[in-house]
Amino acid sequence: MAKVCHSCGKKPAFGNSRSHSMVATRRRFDPNLQKVRIQDGGRSRRVYVCTRCLKSNKVTKAV
C-alpha cells in the first residue's frame, strides 16, 4: 500500500542527506502515518491517516 494519507493526500518528500564532507545522497522524508479504522460512507475501513489529520478531527474513527 502507498504511503499516502487518506484524508489530505500527504505523501513522502525527497531531499538530500549530507555527510560531514557534504556529499549528497538522496533520502526520503516519510509522513507520520497511522493505520486507523474510520467511518467511510456508513461502513468502517482501515486506512492510513497522518497524525495532523487525526489531531484536527478531519476523520472520524470507527468505534
Protein Blocks (a to p, Z undefined) as FASTA:
>chain_A
ZZddfklopacdddddddfkopacddddddddddddddeehiacdddddfklmmnopacc
dZZ
